[in-house]
């Protein structure tokens, strides 16, 4: 289990949660949605939301929680974070770039 934050060159950060199968992702100074909370437990539920759908397209993702300040991604227990984290960061980076494109 990881006990520290991890940051990328784009400013995205990941940090552990009490659940070892979940990571919390933040992007200081940017938001993922304007308000509220979105929770998706399957690819079918996520199909209409571009960020959630892109995250569920990553094999091993089983739950996505989106709030303005962060996104929590939960993986299947048998999939190591080493196999997923870079892909999740790339999806988030692309989504934020599209969301804040002027």
N, CA, C and O atoms as a GROMACS GRO file, in nm:
protein
  408
    1UNK      N    1   0.084  -0.118   0.000
    1UNK     CA    2   0.000   0.000   0.000
    1UNK      C    3   0.088   0.125   0.000
    1UNK      O    4   0.190   0.130   0.069
    2UNK      N    5   0.049   0.222  -0.077
    2UNK     CA    6   0.125   0.346  -0.088
    2UNK      C    7   0.076   0.447   0.015
    2UNK      O    8  -0.045   0.455   0.039
    3UNK      N    9   0.165   0.522   0.076
    3UNK     CA   10   0.128   0.618   0.180
    3UNK      C   11   0.164   0.762   0.143
    3UNK      O   12   0.165   0.848   0.230
    4UNK      N   13   0.192   0.789   0.018
    4UNK     CA   14   0.236   0.922  -0.019
    4UNK      C   15   0.166   0.969  -0.145
    4UNK      O   16   0.109   0.891  -0.221
    5UNK      N   17   0.172   1.100  -0.165
    5UNK     CA   18   0.118   1.159  -0.286
    5UNK      C   19   0.217   1.139  -0.399
    5UNK      O   20   0.338   1.128  -0.377
    6UNK      N   21   0.166   1.135  -0.519
    6UNK     CA   22   0.249   1.124  -0.638
    6UNK      C   23   0.201   1.232  -0.735
    6UNK      O   24   0.082   1.241  -0.762
    7UNK      N   25   0.292   1.312  -0.788
    7UNK     CA   26   0.255   1.420  -0.878
    7UNK      C   27   0.313   1.396  -1.016
    7UNK      O   28   0.419   1.334  -1.031
    8UNK      N   29   0.241   1.446  -1.118
    8UNK     CA   30   0.290   1.435  -1.255
    8UNK      C   31   0.335   1.572  -1.303
    8UNK      O   32   0.310   1.672  -1.236
    9UNK      N   33   0.400   1.576  -1.416
    9UNK     CA   34   0.447   1.702  -1.473
    9UNK      C   35   0.332   1.797  -1.503
    9UNK      O   36   0.352   1.919  -1.504
   10UNK      N   37   0.213   1.745  -1.527
   10UNK     CA   38   0.098   1.829  -1.560
   10UNK      C   39   0.030   1.887  -1.436
   10UNK      O   40  -0.066   1.962  -1.448
   11UNK      N   41   0.079   1.853  -1.317
   11UNK     CA   42   0.020   1.902  -1.194
   11UNK      C   43  -0.081   1.808  -1.132
   11UNK      O   44  -0.124   1.829  -1.019
   12UNK      N   45  -0.120   1.705  -1.205
   12UNK     CA   46  -0.210   1.605  -1.148
   12UNK      C   47  -0.140   1.533  -1.033
   12UNK      O   48  -0.020   1.506  -1.038
   13UNK      N   49  -0.216   1.504  -0.930
   13UNK     CA   50  -0.162   1.433  -0.816
   13UNK      C   51  -0.248   1.313  -0.784
   13UNK      O   52  -0.370   1.317  -0.801
   14UNK      N   53  -0.186   1.207  -0.737
   14UNK     CA   54  -0.262   1.092  -0.688
   14UNK      C   55  -0.219   1.068  -0.544
   14UNK      O   56  -0.105   1.091  -0.506
   15UNK      N   57  -0.314   1.021  -0.467
   15UNK     CA   58  -0.282   0.988  -0.329
   15UNK      C   59  -0.368   0.871  -0.285
   15UNK      O   60  -0.478   0.852  -0.336
   16UNK      N   61  -0.318   0.794  -0.191
   16UNK     CA   62  -0.393   0.678  -0.144
   16UNK      C   63  -0.516   0.719  -0.065
   16UNK      O   64  -0.527   0.832  -0.018
   17UNK      N   65  -0.607   0.626  -0.053
   17UNK     CA   66  -0.726   0.641   0.029
   17UNK      C   67  -0.723   0.527   0.131
   17UNK      O   68  -0.635   0.441   0.124
   18UNK      N   69  -0.815   0.525   0.224
   18UNK     CA   70  -0.818   0.410   0.317
   18UNK      C   71  -0.840   0.276   0.247
   18UNK      O   72  -0.802   0.172   0.299
   19UNK      N   73  -0.901   0.280   0.128
   19UNK     CA   74  -0.922   0.158   0.050
   19UNK      C   75  -0.799   0.138  -0.040
   19UNK      O   76  -0.773   0.222  -0.126
   20UNK      N   77  -0.724   0.030  -0.024
   20UNK     CA   78  -0.604   0.010  -0.106
   20UNK      C   79  -0.634  -0.007  -0.256
   20UNK      O   80  -0.544   0.002  -0.338
   21UNK      N   81  -0.760  -0.031  -0.289
   21UNK     CA   82  -0.798  -0.045  -0.430
   21UNK      C   83  -0.845   0.086  -0.491
   21UNK      O   84  -0.887   0.089  -0.607
   22UNK      N   85  -0.838   0.195  -0.416
   22UNK     CA   86  -0.882   0.326  -0.465
   22UNK      C   87  -0.769   0.426  -0.454
   22UNK      O   88  -0.691   0.424  -0.359
   23UNK      N   89  -0.761   0.515  -0.552
   23UNK     CA   90  -0.671   0.630  -0.547
   23UNK      C   91  -0.752   0.756  -0.572
   23UNK      O   92  -0.848   0.755  -0.649
   24UNK      N   93  -0.714   0.862  -0.506
   24UNK     CA   94  -0.776   0.994  -0.521
   24UNK      C   95  -0.685   1.078  -0.611
   24UNK      O   96  -0.565   1.087  -0.587
   25UNK      N   97  -0.743   1.138  -0.713
   25UNK     CA   98  -0.668   1.220  -0.808
   25UNK      C   99  -0.716   1.364  -0.799
   25UNK      O  100  -0.836   1.391  -0.802
   26UNK      N  101  -0.621   1.458  -0.789
   26UNK     CA  102  -0.653   1.599  -0.782
   26UNK      C  103  -0.574   1.674  -0.889
   26UNK      O  104  -0.472   1.627  -0.939
   27UNK      N  105  -0.624   1.792  -0.922
   27UNK     CA  106  -0.557   1.881  -1.017
   27UNK      C  107  -0.565   2.022  -0.959
   27UNK      O  108  -0.656   2.098  -0.993
   28UNK      N  109  -0.472   2.058  -0.872
   28UNK     CA  110  -0.480   2.187  -0.804
   28UNK      C  111  -0.507   2.303  -0.901
   28UNK      O  112  -0.441   2.319  -1.004
   29UNK      N  113  -0.607   2.382  -0.864
   29UNK     CA  114  -0.644   2.497  -0.946
   29UNK      C  115  -0.743   2.467  -1.056
   29UNK      O  116  -0.788   2.558  -1.126
   30UNK      N  117  -0.780   2.341  -1.073
   30UNK     CA  118  -0.877   2.303  -1.177
   30UNK      C  119  -0.984   2.212  -1.116
   30UNK      O  120  -0.962   2.148  -1.014
   31UNK      N  121  -1.099   2.208  -1.182
   31UNK     CA  122  -1.209   2.124  -1.134
   31UNK      C  123  -1.248   2.023  -1.242
   31UNK      O  124  -1.233   2.048  -1.362
   32UNK      N  125  -1.299   1.911  -1.196
   32UNK     CA  126  -1.341   1.805  -1.288
   32UNK      C  127  -1.486   1.821  -1.332
   32UNK      O  128  -1.521   1.785  -1.444
   33UNK      N  129  -1.570   1.875  -1.244
   33UNK     CA  130  -1.708   1.910  -1.276
   33UNK      C  131  -1.738   2.041  -1.205
   33UNK      O  132  -1.664   2.081  -1.116
   34UNK      N  133  -1.845   2.109  -1.245
   34UNK     CA  134  -1.877   2.239  -1.186
   34UNK      C  135  -1.930   2.229  -1.044
   34UNK      O  136  -1.894   2.310  -0.958
   35UNK      N  137  -2.016   2.130  -1.018
   35UNK     CA  138  -2.073   2.115  -0.884
   35UNK      C  139  -2.131   1.975  -0.869
   35UNK      O  140  -2.150   1.902  -0.966
   36UNK      N  141  -2.159   1.941  -0.744
   36UNK     CA  142  -2.224   1.814  -0.718
   36UNK      C  143  -2.130   1.697  -0.704
   36UNK      O  144  -2.012   1.712  -0.673
   37UNK      N  145  -2.186   1.580  -0.728
   37UNK     CA  146  -2.115   1.454  -0.713
   37UNK      C  147  -2.171   1.357  -0.816
   37UNK      O  148  -2.293   1.346  -0.833
   38UNK      N  149  -2.083   1.288  -0.885
   38UNK     CA  150  -2.123   1.185  -0.981
   38UNK      C  151  -2.058   1.054  -0.940
   38UNK      O  152  -1.938   1.049  -0.916
   39UNK      N  153  -2.137   0.949  -0.932
   39UNK     CA  154  -2.087   0.818  -0.893
   39UNK      C  155  -2.128   0.716  -0.997
   39UNK      O  156  -2.245   0.707  -1.036
   40UNK      N  157  -2.030   0.638  -1.042
   40UNK     CA  158  -2.054   0.538  -1.146
   40UNK      C  159  -1.998   0.404  -1.099
   40UNK      O  160  -1.883   0.396  -1.057
   41UNK      N  161  -2.080   0.300  -1.106
   41UNK     CA  162  -2.038   0.166  -1.063
   41UNK      C  163  -2.022   0.068  -1.178
   41UNK      O  164  -1.990  -0.049  -1.157
   42UNK      N  165  -2.045   0.117  -1.300
   42UNK     CA  166  -2.029   0.029  -1.416
   42UNK      C  167  -2.005   0.113  -1.540
   42UNK      O  168  -2.034   0.233  -1.543
   43UNK      N  169  -1.953   0.050  -1.643
   43UNK     CA  170  -1.932   0.118  -1.771
   43UNK      C  171  -2.064   0.161  -1.832
   43UNK      O  172  -2.072   0.265  -1.897
   44UNK      N  173  -2.168   0.083  -1.810
   44UNK     CA  174  -2.299   0.117  -1.864
   44UNK      C  175  -2.352   0.246  -1.800
   44UNK      O  176  -2.404   0.333  -1.870
   45UNK      N  177  -2.338   0.259  -1.669
   45UNK     CA  178  -2.381   0.381  -1.600
   45UNK      C  179  -2.299   0.501  -1.647
   45UNK      O  180  -2.351   0.613  -1.655
   46UNK      N  181  -2.173   0.479  -1.679
   46UNK     CA  182  -2.081   0.587  -1.714
   46UNK      C  183  -2.086   0.627  -1.860
   46UNK      O  184  -2.025   0.727  -1.898
   47UNK      N  185  -2.157   0.554  -1.942
   47UNK     CA  186  -2.151   0.573  -2.087
   47UNK      C  187  -2.181   0.716  -2.133
   47UNK      O  188  -2.124   0.761  -2.232
   48UNK      N  189  -2.268   0.787  -2.064
   48UNK     CA  190  -2.307   0.921  -2.108
   48UNK      C  191  -2.214   1.032  -2.057
   48UNK      O  192  -2.227   1.147  -2.100
   49UNK      N  193  -2.121   1.000  -1.969
   49UNK     CA  194  -2.030   1.102  -1.917
   49UNK      C  195  -1.890   1.078  -1.975
   49UNK      O  196  -1.834   0.970  -1.955
   50UNK      N  197  -1.833   1.176  -2.045
   50UNK     CA  198  -1.706   1.152  -2.115
   50UNK      C  199  -1.590   1.110  -2.024
   50UNK      O  200  -1.514   1.021  -2.060
   51UNK      N  201  -1.575   1.172  -1.908
   51UNK     CA  202  -1.464   1.135  -1.820
   51UNK      C  203  -1.485   0.996  -1.763
   51UNK      O  204  -1.394   0.912  -1.767
   52UNK      N  205  -1.602   0.971  -1.709
   52UNK     CA  206  -1.628   0.839  -1.650
   52UNK      C  207  -1.617   0.728  -1.753
   52UNK      O  208  -1.560   0.623  -1.726
   53UNK      N  209  -1.670   0.752  -1.873
   53UNK     CA  210  -1.663   0.650  -1.978
   53UNK      C  211  -1.518   0.620  -2.014
   53UNK      O  212  -1.481   0.504  -2.033
   54UNK      N  213  -1.436   0.724  -2.024
   54UNK     CA  214  -1.294   0.704  -2.058
   54UNK      C  215  -1.222   0.628  -1.947
   54UNK      O  216  -1.135   0.546  -1.975
   55UNK      N  217  -1.256   0.655  -1.823
   55UNK     CA  218  -1.192   0.582  -1.713
   55UNK      C  219  -1.234   0.435  -1.711
   55UNK      O  220  -1.152   0.347  -1.688
   56UNK      N  221  -1.361   0.408  -1.737
   56UNK     CA  222  -1.407   0.268  -1.741
   56UNK      C  223  -1.350   0.194  -1.861
   56UNK      O  224  -1.349   0.070  -1.862
   57UNK      N  225  -1.303   0.264  -1.961
   57UNK     CA  226  -1.240   0.197  -2.076
   57UNK      C  227  -1.104   0.138  -2.039
   57UNK      O  228  -1.049   0.057  -2.114
   58UNK      N  229  -1.051   0.177  -1.925
   58UNK     CA  230  -0.925   0.122  -1.875
   58UNK      C  231  -0.957  -0.009  -1.805
   58UNK      O  232  -1.033  -0.012  -1.708
   59UNK      N  233  -0.900  -0.116  -1.854
   59UNK     CA  234  -0.929  -0.247  -1.796
   59UNK      C  235  -0.887  -0.253  -1.650
   59UNK      O  236  -0.773  -0.220  -1.616
   60UNK      N  237  -0.979  -0.296  -1.565
   60UNK     CA  238  -0.953  -0.308  -1.422
   60UNK      C  239  -1.025  -0.204  -1.339
   60UNK      O  240  -1.037  -0.221  -1.218
   61UNK      N  241  -1.074  -0.095  -1.400
   61UNK     CA  242  -1.148   0.007  -1.327
   61UNK      C  243  -1.288  -0.047  -1.298
   61UNK      O  244  -1.353  -0.101  -1.388
   62UNK      N  245  -1.334  -0.032  -1.173
   62UNK     CA  246  -1.466  -0.085  -1.139
   62UNK      C  247  -1.557   0.017  -1.071
   62UNK      O  248  -1.674  -0.012  -1.048
   63UNK      N  249  -1.506   0.135  -1.040
   63UNK     CA  250  -1.588   0.236  -0.975
   63UNK      C  251  -1.522   0.372  -0.994
   63UNK      O  252  -1.400   0.384  -0.986
   64UNK      N  253  -1.604   0.475  -1.020
   64UNK     CA  254  -1.552   0.611  -1.040
   64UNK      C  255  -1.642   0.707  -0.963
   64UNK      O  256  -1.764   0.703  -0.975
   65UNK      N  257  -1.580   0.794  -0.885
   65UNK     CA  258  -1.649   0.898  -0.811
   65UNK      C  259  -1.589   1.032  -0.854
   65UNK      O  260  -1.468   1.051  -0.844
   66UNK      N  261  -1.673   1.124  -0.902
   66UNK     CA  262  -1.625   1.253  -0.951
   66UNK      C  263  -1.688   1.364  -0.869
   66UNK      O  264  -1.811   1.373  -0.860
   67UNK      N  265  -1.607   1.448  -0.811
   67UNK     CA  266  -1.648   1.569  -0.742
   67UNK      C  267  -1.573   1.685  -0.808
   67UNK      O  268  -1.479   1.662  -0.883
   68UNK      N  269  -1.611   1.808  -0.780
   68UNK     CA  270  -1.539   1.919  -0.843
   68UNK      C  271  -1.388   1.914  -0.817
   68UNK      O  272  -1.309   1.934  -0.910
   69UNK      N  273  -1.347   1.887  -0.694
   69UNK     CA  274  -1.206   1.896  -0.656
   69UNK      C  275  -1.123   1.770  -0.679
   69UNK      O  276  -1.001   1.776  -0.681
   70UNK      N  277  -1.189   1.656  -0.696
   70UNK     CA  278  -1.112   1.532  -0.712
   70UNK      C  279  -1.194   1.423  -0.780
   70UNK      O  280  -1.316   1.431  -0.791
   71UNK      N  281  -1.120   1.321  -0.824
   71UNK     CA  282  -1.179   1.200  -0.880
   71UNK      C  283  -1.119   1.083  -0.803
   71UNK      O  284  -0.997   1.075  -0.786
   72UNK      N  285  -1.204   0.992  -0.758
   72UNK     CA  286  -1.156   0.869  -0.696
   72UNK      C  287  -1.185   0.754  -0.791
   72UNK      O  288  -1.298   0.736  -0.837
   73UNK      N  289  -1.081   0.678  -0.820
   73UNK     CA  290  -1.093   0.562  -0.909
   73UNK      C  291  -1.066   0.437  -0.825
   73UNK      O  292  -0.967   0.430  -0.753
   74UNK      N  293  -1.155   0.340  -0.837
   74UNK     CA  294  -1.138   0.213  -0.768
   74UNK      C  295  -1.114   0.105  -0.872
   74UNK      O  296  -1.182   0.097  -0.974
   75UNK      N  297  -1.015   0.021  -0.843
   75UNK     CA  298  -0.976  -0.086  -0.935
   75UNK      C  299  -1.018  -0.221  -0.879
   75UNK      O  300  -1.050  -0.234  -0.760
   76UNK      N  301  -1.017  -0.319  -0.964
   76UNK     CA  302  -1.041  -0.456  -0.919
   76UNK      C  303  -0.919  -0.501  -0.838
   76UNK      O  304  -0.806  -0.464  -0.872
   77UNK      N  305  -0.940  -0.579  -0.732
   77UNK     CA  306  -0.830  -0.614  -0.641
   77UNK      C  307  -0.712  -0.686  -0.707
   77UNK      O  308  -0.599  -0.672  -0.662
   78UNK      N  309  -0.736  -0.762  -0.811
   78UNK     CA  310  -0.629  -0.840  -0.873
   78UNK      C  311  -0.544  -0.759  -0.972
   78UNK      O  312  -0.445  -0.810  -1.024
   79UNK      N  313  -0.581  -0.634  -0.999
   79UNK     CA  314  -0.506  -0.550  -1.092
   79UNK      C  315  -0.416  -0.456  -1.013
   79UNK      O  316  -0.465  -0.382  -0.928
   80UNK      N  317  -0.284  -0.458  -1.038
   80UNK     CA  318  -0.195  -0.370  -0.962
   80UNK      C  319  -0.205  -0.225  -1.010
   80UNK      O  320  -0.230  -0.198  -1.128
   81UNK      N  321  -0.186  -0.131  -0.917
   81UNK     CA  322  -0.190   0.010  -0.955
   81UNK      C  323  -0.084   0.044  -1.059
   81UNK      O  324  -0.105   0.133  -1.142
   82UNK      N  325   0.028  -0.026  -1.057
   82UNK     CA  326   0.133   0.000  -1.157
   82UNK      C  327   0.080  -0.017  -1.299
   82UNK      O  328   0.128   0.048  -1.391
   83UNK      N  329  -0.019  -0.103  -1.316
   83UNK     CA  330  -0.075  -0.127  -1.449
   83UNK      C  331  -0.181  -0.023  -1.487
   83UNK      O  332  -0.217  -0.013  -1.604
   84UNK      N  333  -0.232   0.054  -1.391
   84UNK     CA  334  -0.343   0.145  -1.417
   84UNK      C  335  -0.313   0.293  -1.401
   84UNK      O  336  -0.365   0.375  -1.476
   85UNK      N  337  -0.231   0.327  -1.306
   85UNK     CA  338  -0.218   0.467  -1.265
   85UNK      C  339  -0.178   0.560  -1.380
   85UNK      O  340  -0.236   0.668  -1.393
   86UNK      N  341  -0.083   0.523  -1.461
   86UNK     CA  342  -0.042   0.609  -1.572
   86UNK      C  343  -0.156   0.629  -1.672
   86UNK      O  344  -0.173   0.739  -1.725
   87UNK      N  345  -0.235   0.525  -1.697
   87UNK     CA  346  -0.349   0.538  -1.788
   87UNK      C  347  -0.455   0.630  -1.731
   87UNK      O  348  -0.512   0.711  -1.804
   88UNK      N  349  -0.483   0.618  -1.602
   88UNK     CA  350  -0.580   0.707  -1.537
   88UNK      C  351  -0.532   0.851  -1.546
   88UNK      O  352  -0.610   0.940  -1.579
   89UNK      N  353  -0.406   0.874  -1.517
   89UNK     CA  354  -0.350   1.011  -1.524
   89UNK      C  355  -0.363   1.067  -1.666
   89UNK      O  356  -0.395   1.185  -1.682
   90UNK      N  357  -0.339   0.986  -1.766
   90UNK     CA  358  -0.349   1.033  -1.904
   90UNK      C  359  -0.494   1.069  -1.939
   90UNK      O  360  -0.518   1.171  -2.004
   91UNK      N  361  -0.589   0.988  -1.898
   91UNK     CA  362  -0.731   1.018  -1.921
   91UNK      C  363  -0.768   1.150  -1.853
   91UNK      O  364  -0.833   1.235  -1.913
   92UNK      N  365  -0.726   1.168  -1.728
   92UNK     CA  366  -0.756   1.291  -1.656
   92UNK      C  367  -0.690   1.412  -1.721
   92UNK      O  368  -0.751   1.518  -1.733
   93UNK      N  369  -0.566   1.398  -1.762
   93UNK     CA  370  -0.491   1.506  -1.829
   93UNK      C  371  -0.564   1.548  -1.957
   93UNK      O  372  -0.583   1.668  -1.981
   94UNK      N  373  -0.604   1.453  -2.038
   94UNK     CA  374  -0.675   1.481  -2.163
   94UNK      C  375  -0.809   1.548  -2.136
   94UNK      O  376  -0.844   1.646  -2.201
   95UNK      N  377  -0.883   1.496  -2.040
   95UNK     CA  378  -1.014   1.552  -2.005
   95UNK      C  379  -1.000   1.697  -1.959
   95UNK      O  380  -1.075   1.784  -2.005
   96UNK      N  381  -0.906   1.724  -1.872
   96UNK     CA  382  -0.888   1.861  -1.822
   96UNK      C  383  -0.841   1.955  -1.933
   96UNK      O  384  -0.884   2.070  -1.939
   97UNK      N  385  -0.754   1.907  -2.021
   97UNK     CA  386  -0.710   1.990  -2.133
   97UNK      C  387  -0.828   2.028  -2.222
   97UNK      O  388  -0.839   2.142  -2.266
   98UNK      N  389  -0.916   1.932  -2.248
   98UNK     CA  390  -1.035   1.960  -2.330
   98UNK      C  391  -1.133   2.052  -2.257
   98UNK      O  392  -1.192   2.141  -2.317
   99UNK      N  393  -1.149   2.030  -2.128
   99UNK     CA  394  -1.244   2.109  -2.047
   99UNK      C  395  -1.201   2.254  -2.037
   99UNK      O  396  -1.287   2.343  -2.035
  100UNK      N  397  -1.073   2.281  -2.031
  100UNK     CA  398  -1.025   2.417  -2.011
  100UNK      C  399  -0.962   2.477  -2.134
  100UNK      O  400  -0.892   2.578  -2.126
  101UNK      N  401  -0.986   2.416  -2.248
  101UNK     CA  402  -0.933   2.468  -2.374
  101UNK      C  403  -1.004   2.600  -2.405
  101UNK      O  404  -1.127   2.608  -2.397
  102UNK      N  405  -0.928   2.700  -2.439
  102UNK     CA  406  -0.988   2.832  -2.468
  102UNK      C  407  -1.012   2.850  -2.615
  102UNK      O  408  -1.061   2.955  -2.657
   0.00000   0.00000   0.00000
